[in-house]
Amino acid sequence: MLLSLIRMIQAFRDYQRNVSELSQLSDRELADIGLDRSDIPRVASGSYTG
């Protein structure tokens, strides 16, 4: 159970880091990699299928 909690916390931190890094990109940089600002949460969570 403790290991499960640790994994959840680590996954949340990874998500936050990914959102932060992607949010720092300009709209042009996001477009270059085929993303929109609205795609950031899905990409960060790993559920983006675009």
DACOR-V416550 format. One record per helix or strand. SS is the DSSP state (~ for helix, > for strand). FROM is the first residue (numbers start at 1). TO is the last residue. If there is no record, write none. Layout:
ss:SS from:FROM to:TO
ss:SS from:FROM to:TO
This chain:
ss:~ from:2 to:23
ss:~ from:27 to:32
ss:~ from:37 to:45
